[in-house]
Amino acid sequence: MDASRRALLASAVLALGSAAVPALAADAAADYPNRPVTIITPFAAGSGPDAVLRLVSEKLARGWGQRVLIDNKPGGGGFIAIEAARRAAADGYTLLQTDSEHIGALPHLYKSRNFVTLDHFDPVAILFRTPFFIAVPADTKVQNVADLIAQAQAEPGRMSYGSWGVGSPGHLGGQQLQAMTGTQMEHVPYREVGQLYTNVGTGELAWAYGSIPSSQGVYQTGKIRYIAIAAPQRHPTLPDVPTVAEAGGPQGLYVNSFVPLLAPKGLPAAIAAKINAAVTQAVAEPDIRARYDSFAFEALDWSPEEIRKQSQAKFEEYGELVSKGNISLE
């Protein structure tokens, strides 16, 4: 066979192979899932994100006729779970639950790792978004955000606020409030979320951001109160709590976290679309919505493309806050 005929035959084989790839991907999507699906999560069992994931996974298992297994791998700043999921095949049978901090803040905090989350994962589906409330001691003289800012301005660097970790929304949201008001406050990170709000209640901390699931236990004892929600609108779960702007604070302070599902890089788009549709259907069911309402969680129907867009916005926002605050972790 001469060289020209061999080249022509090779081109034909390559063309046939290329044409077969979409067909194979479509077949895999049509058959998905035909075995159990594992969702790895960096959140501890019993946490808010874990509780929601288990509710949604039950819906997915029922709809797919396959088991959906939850693998909790907390610790290591999220890297234990992330590394376990990153090594899995990009076939949709291993997914990763994260939050927007793992995507947006982690790459800026751990500079020495040079790890950009969405360089290694594809967005698949969204579980929820949660806003954060500003919690203060019940007996404090601070009645609104204007009072809080005035006190911080009067005592630069002395007012303390707590969060559930360096680089968390509670920490970076505090950085954002300081930047918008020209104040200086002391950040105190906590390992135990329950202790954080206990210490707000005793007055050891002046304030902290909190979601309803994380702070509601102390709130219900009457030891803390919410003076504002860091969101554009009031939340129907707590309609008497004003927005930060309504409470005398800066316009545009929006502190939130969203929780998506990711897959190892290279997941076929048809499988991503199938998972996205199933998750969107699950979170729309009345019992899930009722649980979301009790937590002040917001159900979303973002496409994988919208998740990537929102993640990029968080990446840029957090990058600026981390840089200005000279924040880092190793």
LINRA-V687235 format. One record per residue. N is the residue number from 1. RES is the residue in one small letter. OMEGA is omega in whole degrees, -180 to 180 (999 if undefined). NEAR is the number of other ideal C-beta (glycine too) atoms within 12 Angstrom. D_CENTER is the distance of its C-alpha to the mean C-alpha in whole Angstrom. Layout:
BEGIN
{{N | RES | OMEGA | NEAR | D_CENTER} {N | RES | OMEGA | NEAR | D_CENTER}}
END
This chain:
BEGIN
{{1 | m | -177 | 9 | 60} {2 | d | -174 | 8 | 60} {3 | a | -177 | 9 | 57} {4 | s | -180 | 10 | 56} {5 | r | 178 | 11 | 56} {6 | r | 179 | 12 | 53} {7 | a | -180 | 13 | 51} {8 | l | 179 | 14 | 51} {9 | l | 179 | 15 | 51} {10 | a | 179 | 15 | 48} {11 | s | -180 | 14 | 46} {12 | a | 179 | 14 | 47} {13 | v | 179 | 14 | 45} {14 | l | -180 | 14 | 42} {15 | a | 178 | 13 | 42} {16 | l | 179 | 13 | 42} {17 | g | 180 | 14 | 39} {18 | s | 180 | 13 | 37} {19 | a | -178 | 14 | 38} {20 | a | -176 | 14 | 37} {21 | v | 178 | 16 | 33} {22 | p | -180 | 15 | 32} {23 | a | 178 | 16 | 34} {24 | l | 179 | 18 | 33} {25 | a | 179 | 25 | 29} {26 | a | 178 | 19 | 30} {27 | d | 180 | 16 | 32} {28 | a | 179 | 26 | 29} {29 | a | -179 | 25 | 27} {30 | a | -177 | 16 | 30} {31 | d | -174 | 20 | 30} {32 | y | -12 | 29 | 26} {33 | p | 178 | 29 | 25} {34 | n | 174 | 18 | 29} {35 | r | -177 | 19 | 27} {36 | p | 178 | 21 | 25} {37 | v | 178 | 36 | 21} {38 | t | 175 | 34 | 19} {39 | i | 178 | 46 | 15} {40 | i | -179 | 38 | 14} {41 | t | 176 | 44 | 11} {42 | p | -176 | 38 | 11} {43 | f | -179 | 37 | 11} {44 | a | 176 | 23 | 14} {45 | a | -180 | 17 | 16} {46 | g | 177 | 19 | 16} {47 | s | -180 | 26 | 13} {48 | g | 179 | 36 | 11} {49 | p | 178 | 42 | 9} {50 | d | -179 | 29 | 12} {51 | a | 179 | 30 | 14} {52 | v | -179 | 42 | 12} {53 | l | -179 | 43 | 12} {54 | r | 177 | 29 | 16} {55 | l | -179 | 32 | 17} {56 | v | -178 | 43 | 16} {57 | s | 177 | 36 | 17} {58 | e | 177 | 23 | 21} {59 | k | -180 | 27 | 21} {60 | l | -179 | 41 | 20} {61 | a | 180 | 23 | 23} {62 | r | -178 | 17 | 25} {63 | g | -177 | 22 | 25} {64 | w | -175 | 27 | 25} {65 | g | 178 | 15 | 28} {66 | q | 177 | 21 | 26} {67 | r | 173 | 19 | 24} {68 | v | -173 | 36 | 21} {69 | l | 178 | 23 | 20} {70 | i | -178 | 35 | 17} {71 | d | -180 | 28 | 17} {72 | n | 177 | 25 | 16} {73 | k | -179 | 27 | 16} {74 | p | 176 | 25 | 15} {75 | g | 177 | 18 | 16} {76 | g | -179 | 18 | 16} {77 | g | -178 | 29 | 13} {78 | g | -174 | 41 | 12} {79 | f | 179 | 28 | 15} {80 | i | 179 | 23 | 16} {81 | a | -177 | 38 | 14} {82 | i | -178 | 38 | 14} {83 | e | 179 | 23 | 17} {84 | a | -180 | 26 | 18} {85 | a | -177 | 37 | 16} {86 | r | -178 | 30 | 18} {87 | r | -177 | 17 | 21} {88 | a | 178 | 28 | 21} {89 | a | 180 | 20 | 23} {90 | a | -175 | 27 | 21} {91 | d | 178 | 29 | 23} {92 | g | -178 | 43 | 20} {93 | y | 170 | 29 | 21} {94 | t | 178 | 35 | 18} {95 | l | -179 | 47 | 15} {96 | l | 171 | 49 | 12} {97 | q | 176 | 48 | 9} {98 | t | 164 | 45 | 6} {99 | d | -174 | 46 | 2} {100 | s | 178 | 42 | 3} {101 | e | 176 | 44 | 6} {102 | h | -179 | 48 | 7} {103 | i | -170 | 46 | 8} {104 | g | -174 | 38 | 9} {105 | a | -174 | 45 | 10} {106 | l | -179 | 43 | 11} {107 | p | -180 | 34 | 14} {108 | h | -177 | 35 | 16} {109 | l | -178 | 35 | 16} {110 | y | -174 | 26 | 17} {111 | k | -176 | 20 | 20} {112 | s | 180 | 11 | 23} {113 | r | -179 | 22 | 20} {114 | n | -175 | 12 | 20} {115 | f | 176 | 25 | 17} {116 | v | -168 | 23 | 15} {117 | t | -176 | 44 | 13} {118 | l | 167 | 33 | 13} {119 | d | -175 | 21 | 17} {120 | h | -176 | 30 | 17} {121 | f | 174 | 39 | 15} {122 | d | 174 | 36 | 15} {123 | p | -178 | 41 | 12} {124 | v | -175 | 46 | 13} {125 | a | -180 | 44 | 12} {126 | i | 180 | 41 | 9} {127 | l | 180 | 51 | 9} {128 | f | 170 | 42 | 8} {129 | r | 179 | 35 | 7} {130 | t | 172 | 41 | 9} {131 | p | 179 | 37 | 11} {132 | f | 179 | 43 | 12} {133 | f | 173 | 45 | 16} {134 | i | -178 | 48 | 19} {135 | a | 179 | 44 | 20} {136 | v | 175 | 41 | 24} {137 | p | -178 | 33 | 27} {138 | a | -176 | 23 | 29} {139 | d | 179 | 15 | 32} {140 | t | 176 | 26 | 31} {141 | k | 179 | 15 | 33} {142 | v | -177 | 34 | 30} {143 | q | -177 | 22 | 30} {144 | n | -178 | 27 | 27} {145 | v | 177 | 35 | 25} {146 | a | 177 | 23 | 29} {147 | d | -179 | 24 | 30} {148 | l | -180 | 39 | 27} {149 | i | -179 | 33 | 28} {150 | a | 179 | 19 | 31} {151 | q | 179 | 26 | 31} {152 | a | 179 | 30 | 29} {153 | q | -179 | 19 | 31} {154 | a | -177 | 15 | 34} {155 | e | -176 | 17 | 33} {156 | p | 176 | 16 | 31} {157 | g | -176 | 15 | 29} {158 | r | 179 | 15 | 30} {159 | m | -179 | 32 | 28} {160 | s | 172 | 29 | 25} {161 | y | -176 | 44 | 21} {162 | g | 174 | 45 | 19} {163 | s | -180 | 43 | 16} {164 | w | 173 | 39 | 14} {165 | g | 176 | 33 | 14} {166 | v | -180 | 32 | 15} {167 | g | 177 | 39 | 12} {168 | s | 175 | 44 | 10} {169 | p | 178 | 42 | 9} {170 | g | 178 | 43 | 13} {171 | h | -176 | 38 | 14} {172 | l | 174 | 45 | 14} {173 | g | 174 | 45 | 14} {174 | g | 175 | 43 | 17} {175 | q | -180 | 35 | 18} {176 | q | 179 | 33 | 18} {177 | l | 178 | 40 | 20} {178 | q | -179 | 30 | 23} {179 | a | -177 | 22 | 23} {180 | m | -176 | 25 | 23} {181 | t | 180 | 28 | 26} {182 | g | -180 | 13 | 28} {183 | t | 175 | 29 | 27} {184 | q | -180 | 23 | 27} {185 | m | 180 | 34 | 25} {186 | e | 178 | 23 | 25} {187 | h | 178 | 34 | 21} {188 | v | 179 | 27 | 21} {189 | p | -180 | 27 | 19} {190 | y | 172 | 28 | 19} {191 | r | -178 | 17 | 18} {192 | e | -178 | 15 | 19} {193 | v | 179 | 33 | 17} {194 | g | 180 | 23 | 20} {195 | q | 178 | 23 | 22} {196 | l | -176 | 37 | 20} {197 | y | 172 | 41 | 21} {198 | t | -178 | 27 | 24} {199 | n | 170 | 29 | 25} {200 | v | -178 | 43 | 24} {201 | g | 180 | 32 | 26} {202 | t | 179 | 21 | 29} {203 | g | 176 | 20 | 29} {204 | e | 172 | 23 | 28} {205 | l | 180 | 37 | 25} {206 | a | -178 | 35 | 26} {207 | w | 175 | 48 | 22} {208 | a | 168 | 50 | 18} {209 | y | 177 | 47 | 15} {210 | g | 169 | 50 | 14} {211 | s | 179 | 49 | 13} {212 | i | -179 | 32 | 15} {213 | p | -175 | 33 | 15} {214 | s | -173 | 41 | 15} {215 | s | -172 | 41 | 17} {216 | q | -180 | 25 | 19} {217 | g | 179 | 23 | 22} {218 | v | 178 | 31 | 23} {219 | y | -177 | 30 | 23} {220 | q | 175 | 15 | 25} {221 | t | -180 | 18 | 28} {222 | g | -176 | 12 | 28} {223 | k | 174 | 25 | 28} {224 | i | 174 | 38 | 25} {225 | r | 179 | 30 | 25} {226 | y | 179 | 44 | 22} {227 | i | 179 | 38 | 24} {228 | a | 169 | 42 | 21} {229 | i | -178 | 39 | 18} {230 | a | -176 | 46 | 16} {231 | a | -179 | 36 | 16} {232 | p | -178 | 19 | 19} {233 | q | 172 | 20 | 20} {234 | r | 179 | 23 | 21} {235 | h | -178 | 31 | 19} {236 | p | 178 | 16 | 22} {237 | t | 178 | 28 | 21} {238 | l | -172 | 30 | 22} {239 | p | -180 | 14 | 24} {240 | d | 178 | 17 | 26} {241 | v | -177 | 32 | 23} {242 | p | 171 | 27 | 24} {243 | t | 178 | 33 | 21} {244 | v | -180 | 38 | 22} {245 | a | 179 | 23 | 24} {246 | e | -178 | 24 | 26} {247 | a | 176 | 30 | 26} {248 | g | 178 | 23 | 28} {249 | g | -177 | 36 | 25} {250 | p | 173 | 26 | 24} {251 | q | 171 | 16 | 23} {252 | g | 176 | 18 | 20} {253 | l | -177 | 37 | 18} {254 | y | -179 | 32 | 14} {255 | v | -176 | 44 | 12} {256 | n | 175 | 36 | 8} {257 | s | 174 | 47 | 5} {258 | f | -172 | 38 | 4} {259 | v | 179 | 47 | 4} {260 | p | 168 | 47 | 6} {261 | l | 178 | 49 | 9} {262 | l | 175 | 47 | 11} {263 | a | 175 | 42 | 15} {264 | p | -175 | 34 | 17} {265 | k | 177 | 24 | 19} {266 | g | 178 | 20 | 22} {267 | l | 178 | 36 | 21} {268 | p | -176 | 31 | 23} {269 | a | -179 | 24 | 22} {270 | a | 178 | 26 | 24} {271 | i | 177 | 37 | 22} {272 | a | 180 | 37 | 19} {273 | a | -180 | 27 | 20} {274 | k | 178 | 31 | 21} {275 | i | -180 | 44 | 18} {276 | n | -179 | 37 | 16} {277 | a | -179 | 24 | 19} {278 | a | 179 | 33 | 19} {279 | v | 179 | 44 | 16} {280 | t | 178 | 31 | 16} {281 | q | -178 | 21 | 20} {282 | a | -176 | 37 | 18} {283 | v | 177 | 37 | 16} {284 | a | -177 | 20 | 19} {285 | e | -171 | 22 | 21} {286 | p | -178 | 13 | 23} {287 | d | 176 | 17 | 22} {288 | i | 179 | 30 | 18} {289 | r | 179 | 21 | 18} {290 | a | 178 | 16 | 20} {291 | r | 178 | 29 | 18} {292 | y | -179 | 34 | 15} {293 | d | -180 | 20 | 18} {294 | s | 179 | 22 | 18} {295 | f | -171 | 34 | 15} {296 | a | 175 | 37 | 15} {297 | f | 179 | 35 | 12} {298 | e | 176 | 30 | 12} {299 | a | -178 | 32 | 13} {300 | l | 177 | 26 | 13} {301 | d | -179 | 21 | 15} {302 | w | 171 | 29 | 14} {303 | s | 174 | 23 | 16} {304 | p | 179 | 34 | 15} {305 | e | 179 | 18 | 16} {306 | e | 177 | 22 | 14} {307 | i | 179 | 40 | 11} {308 | r | 179 | 27 | 12} {309 | k | 180 | 20 | 14} {310 | q | 178 | 29 | 11} {311 | s | 179 | 39 | 9} {312 | q | 178 | 22 | 13} {313 | a | 177 | 20 | 13} {314 | k | 180 | 39 | 10} {315 | f | -179 | 28 | 12} {316 | e | 180 | 19 | 15} {317 | e | -178 | 31 | 14} {318 | y | 178 | 37 | 13} {319 | g | 179 | 25 | 16} {320 | e | -179 | 20 | 18} {321 | l | 179 | 34 | 17} {322 | v | -180 | 31 | 17} {323 | s | -179 | 19 | 20} {324 | k | 180 | 17 | 22} {325 | g | -178 | 27 | 21} {326 | n | -175 | 12 | 22} {327 | i | 177 | 29 | 19} {328 | s | 176 | 19 | 19} {329 | l | 178 | 25 | 19} {330 | e | 999 | 12 | 21}}
END
